[in-house]
Protein backbone atom coordinates (compact mmCIF):
# COMPACT_ATOMS: atom_id res chain seq x y z
CA UNK A 1 0.00 0.00 0.00
CA UNK A 2 1.35 3.40 -0.95
CA UNK A 3 1.02 6.43 1.23
CA UNK A 4 -0.10 9.46 -0.68
CA UNK A 5 0.68 12.89 0.59
CA UNK A 6 -1.38 15.67 -0.85
CA UNK A 7 -0.76 19.43 -0.53
CA UNK A 8 -2.32 19.65 2.92
CA UNK A 9 -0.29 16.65 4.12
CA UNK A 10 2.92 18.25 2.90
CA UNK A 11 2.17 21.40 4.85
CA UNK A 12 1.49 19.36 7.99
CA UNK A 13 4.73 17.40 7.55
CA UNK A 14 6.65 20.63 7.07
CA UNK A 15 5.10 22.05 10.24
CA UNK A 16 5.87 18.86 12.16
CA UNK A 17 9.46 18.99 10.95
CA UNK A 18 9.80 22.59 12.04
CA UNK A 19 8.43 21.74 15.49
CA UNK A 20 10.86 18.84 15.83
CA UNK A 21 13.80 21.00 14.83
CA UNK A 22 12.72 23.67 17.32
CA UNK A 23 12.37 21.08 20.06
CA UNK A 24 15.83 19.69 19.39
CA UNK A 25 17.23 23.18 19.34
CA UNK A 26 15.60 24.06 22.66
CA UNK A 27 16.92 20.85 24.21
CA UNK A 28 20.38 21.66 23.01
CA UNK A 29 20.15 24.99 24.75
CA UNK A 30 18.40 23.97 27.94
CA UNK A 31 19.51 20.39 28.26
CA UNK A 32 23.20 20.80 27.56
CA UNK A 33 25.50 20.60 30.53
CA UNK A 34 27.84 23.55 31.02
CA UNK A 35 31.46 22.48 30.87
CA UNK A 36 34.43 23.20 33.10
CA UNK A 37 36.87 25.22 31.00
CA UNK A 38 40.61 24.79 31.51
CA UNK A 39 41.57 26.19 34.94
CA UNK A 40 44.40 28.27 33.45
CA UNK A 41 43.17 31.03 31.12
CA UNK A 42 44.66 30.61 27.68
CA UNK A 43 42.57 32.59 25.21
CA UNK A 44 43.97 32.91 21.74
CA UNK A 45 44.52 36.12 19.79
CA UNK A 46 41.42 37.79 18.40
CA UNK A 47 41.21 38.61 14.70
CA UNK A 48 40.78 42.28 13.87
CA UNK A 49 37.39 41.57 12.28
CA UNK A 50 36.13 40.07 15.55
CA UNK A 51 37.14 42.97 17.78
CA UNK A 52 34.33 44.76 19.55
CA UNK A 53 34.18 48.22 21.12
CA UNK A 54 34.73 48.56 24.84
CA UNK A 55 31.71 48.97 27.11
CA UNK A 56 31.36 52.34 28.85
CA UNK A 57 32.93 52.71 32.29
CA UNK A 58 33.42 49.03 32.89
CA UNK A 59 36.47 46.99 33.81
CA UNK A 60 34.41 43.91 34.63
CA UNK A 61 35.89 40.59 33.58
CA UNK A 62 38.56 38.00 34.12
CA UNK A 63 41.84 39.41 32.84
CA UNK A 64 44.98 37.48 31.99
CA UNK A 65 48.08 37.75 29.91
CA UNK A 66 48.08 38.40 26.18
CA UNK A 67 48.64 35.24 24.10
CA UNK A 68 52.23 34.03 24.37
CA UNK A 69 53.19 36.73 26.86
CA UNK A 70 52.82 35.20 30.30
CA UNK A 71 56.26 36.45 31.28
CA UNK A 72 54.99 40.04 31.11
CA UNK A 73 52.26 39.45 33.68
CA UNK A 74 54.47 37.21 35.81
CA UNK A 75 57.18 39.86 36.26
CA UNK A 76 59.35 37.37 38.12
CA UNK A 77 62.53 39.20 37.09
CA UNK A 78 61.29 42.54 38.34
CA UNK A 79 58.57 44.98 37.36
CA UNK A 80 57.58 44.84 33.71
CA UNK A 81 59.21 48.08 32.51
CA UNK A 82 62.34 47.78 34.69
CA UNK A 83 63.45 44.16 34.97
CA UNK A 84 66.27 43.82 37.47
CA UNK A 85 68.88 42.50 35.05
CA UNK A 86 71.78 44.87 35.72
CA UNK A 87 71.39 46.81 32.50
CA UNK A 88 72.06 50.58 32.84
CA UNK A 89 68.63 51.54 31.50
CA UNK A 90 66.99 49.60 34.32
CA UNK A 91 68.92 51.17 37.20
CA UNK A 92 66.55 52.85 39.63
CA UNK A 93 66.89 56.35 41.15
CA UNK A 94 67.52 55.21 44.72
CA UNK A 95 67.96 57.61 47.60
CA UNK A 96 70.87 56.59 49.90
CA UNK A 97 68.29 55.10 52.28
CA UNK A 98 66.56 53.32 49.42
CA UNK A 99 69.81 51.78 48.21
CA UNK A 100 70.67 50.67 51.73
CA UNK A 101 67.27 49.01 51.96
CA UNK A 102 67.78 47.30 48.63
CA UNK A 103 71.16 45.90 49.68
CA UNK A 104 69.63 44.49 52.86
CA UNK A 105 67.18 42.40 50.84
CA UNK A 106 68.12 38.88 49.77
CA UNK A 107 65.81 38.13 46.86
CA UNK A 108 65.21 34.89 44.99
CA UNK A 109 65.02 36.67 41.64
CA UNK A 110 66.94 39.27 39.70
CA UNK A 111 70.59 40.19 39.35
CA UNK A 112 71.27 39.90 43.10
CA UNK A 113 69.36 36.65 43.61
CA UNK A 114 70.42 34.19 46.30
CA UNK A 115 69.55 30.48 46.58
CA UNK A 116 66.30 29.61 48.41
CA UNK A 117 68.06 28.81 51.69
CA UNK A 118 69.48 32.35 51.97
CA UNK A 119 66.51 34.55 51.19
CA UNK A 120 64.76 37.05 53.46
CA UNK A 121 61.87 37.67 51.08
CA UNK A 122 58.74 38.12 53.23
CA UNK A 123 56.78 36.23 50.56
CA UNK A 124 58.59 33.02 51.45
CA UNK A 125 57.15 33.29 54.96
CA UNK A 126 53.75 33.64 53.31
CA UNK A 127 53.43 37.26 54.35
CA UNK A 128 50.86 39.10 52.20
CA UNK A 129 52.49 40.73 49.18
CA UNK A 130 50.60 43.98 49.67
CA UNK A 131 50.20 46.67 47.04
CA UNK A 132 51.80 47.25 44.61
CA UNK A 133 53.68 43.94 44.70
CA UNK A 134 50.44 42.10 44.01
CA UNK A 135 50.41 43.94 40.68
CA UNK A 136 53.89 42.57 39.99
CA UNK A 137 53.50 38.93 40.85
CA UNK A 138 51.94 36.26 38.68
CA UNK A 139 49.24 38.74 37.73
CA UNK A 140 45.83 37.42 36.87
CA UNK A 141 42.73 39.13 38.08
CA UNK A 142 38.95 39.17 38.17
CA UNK A 143 37.22 42.53 38.38
CA UNK A 144 33.70 43.23 39.62
CA UNK A 145 32.17 46.63 40.07
CA UNK A 146 29.06 48.46 41.22
CA UNK A 147 28.13 52.14 41.39
CA UNK A 148 30.39 52.74 44.40
CA UNK A 149 33.46 50.63 43.90
CA UNK A 150 35.58 48.28 41.89
CA UNK A 151 36.65 45.01 43.50
CA UNK A 152 39.78 43.32 42.18
CA UNK A 153 40.34 39.66 42.96
CA UNK A 154 43.98 38.68 42.56
CA UNK A 155 44.59 35.04 41.69
CA UNK A 156 47.77 34.80 43.77
CA UNK A 157 46.81 33.82 47.29
CA UNK A 158 43.15 34.68 46.57
CA UNK A 159 43.56 38.26 47.79
CA UNK A 160 41.15 41.08 47.01
CA UNK A 161 41.27 44.85 46.90
CA UNK A 162 38.70 47.65 46.65
CA UNK A 163 38.97 50.89 44.64
CA UNK A 164 36.35 53.44 45.61
CA UNK A 165 34.79 55.25 42.65
CA UNK A 166 31.99 57.12 44.46
CA UNK A 167 33.85 60.43 44.56
CA UNK A 168 35.31 60.20 48.05
CA UNK A 169 38.64 62.02 48.46
CA UNK A 170 42.02 60.33 48.69
CA UNK A 171 43.07 60.09 52.36
CA UNK A 172 45.95 62.29 53.47
CA UNK A 173 49.22 60.41 53.78
CA UNK A 174 50.77 60.79 57.26
CA UNK A 175 54.50 61.03 57.99
CA UNK A 176 55.57 57.77 59.58
CA UNK A 177 52.88 55.75 57.83
CA UNK A 178 49.13 55.45 57.76
CA UNK A 179 46.60 58.06 56.64
CA UNK A 180 44.23 60.67 57.95
CA UNK A 181 40.53 60.29 57.17
CA UNK A 182 37.92 62.74 58.47
CA UNK A 183 40.54 64.16 60.86
CA UNK A 184 41.31 60.77 62.37
CA UNK A 185 44.35 58.56 62.02
CA UNK A 186 43.95 55.24 60.19
CA UNK A 187 46.51 52.48 60.13
CA UNK A 188 48.55 51.36 57.10
CA UNK A 189 46.99 48.47 55.19
CA UNK A 190 48.30 45.78 52.87
CA UNK A 191 46.38 47.26 49.93
CA UNK A 192 46.36 50.83 51.23
CA UNK A 193 43.46 53.16 50.52
CA UNK A 194 42.48 53.52 46.85
CA UNK A 195 40.18 55.95 45.09
CA UNK A 196 39.45 56.04 41.37
CA UNK A 197 38.01 58.55 38.95
CA UNK A 198 36.76 57.98 35.41
CA UNK A 199 38.65 60.42 33.18
CA UNK A 200 36.49 59.44 30.21
CA UNK A 201 34.24 56.50 29.41
CA UNK A 202 37.18 54.14 28.98
CA UNK A 203 39.90 55.42 31.30
CA UNK A 204 40.01 55.07 35.08
CA UNK A 205 42.73 56.82 37.09
CA UNK A 206 43.41 55.36 40.54
CA UNK A 207 45.56 56.68 43.35
CA UNK A 208 46.59 54.73 46.43
CA UNK A 209 48.29 55.73 49.70
CA UNK A 210 48.59 54.23 53.17
CA UNK A 211 50.36 51.00 52.25
CA UNK A 212 52.56 48.96 54.58
CA UNK A 213 56.02 50.08 55.77
CA UNK A 214 59.35 49.01 54.29
CA UNK A 215 59.92 46.35 56.95
CA UNK A 216 56.87 44.45 55.73
CA UNK A 217 56.71 44.70 51.94
CA UNK A 218 58.86 44.75 48.80
CA UNK A 219 58.11 46.30 45.44
CA UNK A 220 58.89 43.19 43.43
CA UNK A 221 60.47 39.74 43.49
CA UNK A 222 63.95 41.15 43.05
CA UNK A 223 64.06 42.95 46.38
CA UNK A 224 63.39 46.50 45.20
CA UNK A 225 62.14 48.43 48.24
CA UNK A 226 59.16 50.70 48.93
CA UNK A 227 58.22 52.63 52.05
CA UNK A 228 55.12 53.80 53.85
CA UNK A 229 55.41 57.13 51.96
CA UNK A 230 54.55 55.43 48.70
CA UNK A 231 51.98 56.87 46.29
CA UNK A 232 50.76 54.56 43.56
CA UNK A 233 49.12 55.97 40.45
CA UNK A 234 47.40 53.49 38.17
CA UNK A 235 45.55 53.98 34.93
CA UNK A 236 43.18 51.34 33.58
CA UNK A 237 42.37 51.97 29.94
CA UNK A 238 39.80 49.81 28.21
CA UNK A 239 41.32 49.72 24.74
CA UNK A 240 38.53 47.58 23.30
CA UNK A 241 36.16 44.90 24.53
CA UNK A 242 38.91 42.32 24.95
CA UNK A 243 41.87 44.47 25.95
CA UNK A 244 42.70 46.33 29.15
CA UNK A 245 45.88 48.36 29.48
CA UNK A 246 47.08 48.65 33.08
CA UNK A 247 49.71 51.30 33.77
CA UNK A 248 51.39 52.06 37.08
CA UNK A 249 53.72 54.79 38.31
CA UNK A 250 55.15 55.01 41.81
CA UNK A 251 56.38 57.96 43.84
CA UNK A 252 58.24 57.31 47.09
CA UNK A 253 60.54 60.13 48.27
CA UNK A 254 62.01 58.03 51.07
CA UNK A 255 63.29 55.42 48.64
CA UNK A 256 63.46 57.00 45.17
CA UNK A 257 64.56 60.48 44.11
CA UNK A 258 61.81 60.73 41.50
CA UNK A 259 58.68 58.96 40.37
CA UNK A 260 59.03 56.21 37.77
CA UNK A 261 56.80 53.94 35.73
CA UNK A 262 56.74 50.28 36.70
CA UNK A 263 54.39 48.82 34.12
CA UNK A 264 52.22 49.43 31.10
CA UNK A 265 50.68 46.05 30.69
CA UNK A 266 48.13 44.92 28.14
CA UNK A 267 45.80 42.24 29.47
CA UNK A 268 43.28 40.10 27.68
CA UNK A 269 39.71 39.29 28.62
CA UNK A 270 39.40 35.61 29.45
CA UNK A 271 36.53 33.13 29.57
CA UNK A 272 34.32 34.32 32.47
CA UNK A 273 33.40 30.70 33.29
CA UNK A 274 36.98 29.80 34.21
CA UNK A 275 37.27 28.24 37.64
CA UNK A 276 40.73 29.60 38.18
CA UNK A 277 43.55 27.43 39.52
CA UNK A 278 44.82 29.82 42.13
CA UNK A 279 48.34 29.98 43.39
CA UNK A 280 48.69 30.27 47.13
CA UNK A 281 51.31 30.33 49.84
CA UNK A 282 50.99 27.64 52.49
CA UNK A 283 53.61 27.76 55.27
CA UNK A 284 53.52 23.99 55.64
CA UNK A 285 53.98 23.45 51.89
CA UNK A 286 56.88 25.92 51.76
CA UNK A 287 58.43 24.13 54.72
CA UNK A 288 57.94 20.76 53.05
CA UNK A 289 59.51 22.06 49.82
CA UNK A 290 62.53 23.44 51.65
CA UNK A 291 63.05 20.25 53.64
CA UNK A 292 62.59 17.98 50.64
CA UNK A 293 64.47 20.09 48.13
CA UNK A 294 65.17 23.80 48.56
CA UNK A 295 67.72 23.49 51.35
CA UNK A 296 69.53 20.55 49.79
CA UNK A 297 69.78 22.00 46.30
CA UNK A 298 71.02 25.26 47.82
CA UNK A 299 73.83 23.33 49.48
CA UNK A 300 72.51 24.10 52.96
CA UNK B 1 62.37 -2.58 29.67
CA UNK B 2 65.32 -2.69 31.95
CA UNK B 3 64.88 -0.36 34.88
CA UNK B 4 67.25 2.28 35.97
CA UNK B 5 69.82 2.87 33.29
CA UNK B 6 72.10 5.65 34.38
CA UNK B 7 72.66 8.88 32.57
CA UNK B 8 71.88 8.54 28.91
CA UNK B 9 73.49 11.70 27.68
CA UNK B 10 74.42 15.17 28.64
CA UNK B 11 74.35 18.17 26.40
CA UNK B 12 75.87 21.54 27.09
CA UNK B 13 73.55 24.30 26.00
CA UNK B 14 73.99 27.99 25.45
CA UNK B 15 74.57 31.07 27.46
CA UNK B 16 72.71 31.62 30.69
CA UNK B 17 71.76 34.93 32.16
CA UNK B 18 69.87 35.71 35.34
CA UNK B 19 66.83 33.64 34.65
CA UNK B 20 63.51 33.08 36.34
CA UNK B 21 62.55 29.49 37.07
CA UNK B 22 59.14 30.55 38.19
CA UNK B 23 57.76 33.33 40.20
CA UNK B 24 59.26 31.68 43.31
CA UNK B 25 62.99 31.61 42.64
CA UNK B 26 65.38 32.10 39.78
CA UNK B 27 67.01 29.12 38.08
CA UNK B 28 70.37 30.80 37.68
CA UNK B 29 71.44 30.40 41.32
CA UNK B 30 70.70 26.68 41.38
CA UNK B 31 71.17 25.18 37.92
CA UNK B 32 73.84 24.97 35.25
CA UNK B 33 73.22 25.23 31.54
CA UNK B 34 73.89 21.52 31.17
CA UNK B 35 70.92 19.33 30.21
CA UNK B 36 71.01 15.73 31.40
CA UNK B 37 68.69 12.83 30.70
CA UNK B 38 68.35 9.86 33.05
CA UNK B 39 66.06 6.88 33.37
CA UNK B 40 64.58 5.97 36.70
CA UNK B 41 61.67 4.70 38.74
CA UNK B 42 59.30 7.13 40.44
CA UNK B 43 59.30 7.24 44.24
CA UNK B 44 56.91 10.18 44.65
CA UNK B 45 55.27 13.09 42.86
CA UNK B 46 54.49 16.13 44.97
CA UNK B 47 51.88 18.45 43.44
CA UNK B 48 52.36 21.45 45.62
CA UNK B 49 53.33 25.10 45.92
CA UNK B 50 55.78 26.67 45.56
CA UNK B 51 57.12 23.94 43.21
CA UNK B 52 56.10 20.44 42.17
CA UNK B 53 58.71 17.79 42.94
CA UNK B 54 59.47 14.46 41.28
CA UNK B 55 61.54 11.99 43.27
CA UNK B 56 62.90 8.90 41.53
CA UNK B 57 65.53 6.18 41.87
CA UNK B 58 68.27 5.85 39.27
CA UNK B 59 70.28 2.64 39.20
CA UNK B 60 73.89 2.89 38.06
CA UNK B 61 75.70 0.34 35.93
CA UNK B 62 77.34 -1.02 39.07
CA UNK B 63 73.90 -1.52 40.54
CA UNK B 64 74.08 1.38 42.96
CA UNK B 65 70.75 3.16 43.39
CA UNK B 66 70.81 6.94 43.69
CA UNK B 67 67.79 8.98 44.77
CA UNK B 68 67.21 11.92 42.40
CA UNK B 69 64.93 14.87 42.99
CA UNK B 70 63.81 17.35 40.33
CA UNK B 71 61.50 20.31 40.52
CA UNK B 72 59.24 22.08 38.11
CA UNK B 73 56.90 25.03 38.34
CA UNK B 74 54.02 25.69 40.70
CA UNK B 75 50.90 23.69 39.79
CA UNK B 76 49.17 26.53 37.92
CA UNK B 77 52.13 26.77 35.54
CA UNK B 78 53.04 23.07 35.48
CA UNK B 79 49.45 22.46 34.35
CA UNK B 80 50.14 24.38 31.14
CA UNK B 81 53.04 21.99 30.44
CA UNK B 82 50.80 18.96 30.70
CA UNK B 83 51.53 17.95 34.29
CA UNK B 84 48.63 16.97 36.54
CA UNK B 85 48.28 16.06 40.20
CA UNK B 86 48.14 12.36 39.25
CA UNK B 87 50.70 12.32 36.42
CA UNK B 88 53.04 9.89 38.21
CA UNK B 89 52.71 7.13 40.75
CA UNK B 90 55.35 5.15 42.61
CA UNK B 91 56.88 2.50 40.38
CA UNK B 92 56.37 4.34 37.09
CA UNK B 93 59.35 4.10 34.77
CA UNK B 94 60.35 7.54 33.58
CA UNK B 95 62.91 9.18 31.34
CA UNK B 96 63.71 12.55 32.84
CA UNK B 97 65.39 15.42 31.03
CA UNK B 98 66.49 18.28 33.25
CA UNK B 99 69.00 21.01 33.90
CA UNK B 100 71.65 19.81 36.31
CA UNK B 101 72.28 21.44 39.68
CA UNK B 102 75.17 23.81 40.36
CA UNK B 103 75.87 21.79 43.49
CA UNK B 104 76.56 18.72 41.35
CA UNK B 105 74.19 16.62 43.42
CA UNK B 106 71.33 14.48 42.15
CA UNK B 107 68.99 17.42 41.63
CA UNK B 108 67.50 18.99 38.54
CA UNK B 109 65.11 21.43 36.99
CA UNK B 110 62.60 19.41 34.98
CA UNK B 111 62.41 20.05 31.26
CA UNK B 112 60.61 16.88 30.19
CA UNK B 113 59.42 13.62 31.68
CA UNK B 114 58.43 10.66 29.48
CA UNK B 115 56.53 7.65 30.81
CA UNK B 116 57.17 4.12 29.53
CA UNK B 117 54.05 4.34 27.34
CA UNK B 118 55.44 7.44 25.63
CA UNK B 119 53.30 10.00 27.45
CA UNK B 120 55.26 13.25 27.64
CA UNK B 121 55.13 16.12 30.10
CA UNK B 122 56.91 19.41 29.43
CA UNK B 123 59.44 19.60 26.63
CA UNK B 124 63.18 19.60 26.25
CA UNK B 125 62.88 23.00 24.61
CA UNK B 126 61.05 24.41 27.61
CA UNK B 127 64.04 23.57 29.79
CA UNK B 128 66.42 25.27 27.42
CA UNK B 129 64.05 28.16 26.98
CA UNK B 130 64.04 28.78 30.68
CA UNK B 131 67.78 28.76 30.53
CA UNK B 132 67.73 31.72 28.22
CA UNK B 133 65.08 33.73 29.95
CA UNK B 134 62.07 32.16 28.33
CA UNK B 135 60.30 31.22 31.50
CA UNK B 136 56.72 30.50 30.52
CA UNK B 137 55.35 32.28 33.54
Interface residues (C-beta under 8 A of the other chain):
Chain A: X39 X40 X42 X70 X71 X74 X75 X76 X77 X85 X86 X108 X109 X110 X111 X113 X114 X115 X116 X119 X137 X138 X155 X221 X277 X278 X279 X280 X281 X282 X285 X286 X288 X289 X292 X293 X296 X297 X298 X299
Chain B: X17 X18 X19 X20 X22 X23 X24 X25 X26 X28 X29 X30 X46 X48 X49 X50 X51 X53 X55 X69 X71 X74 X75 X76 X77 X79 X80 X101 X103 X105 X107 X133 X134 X135 X136 X137
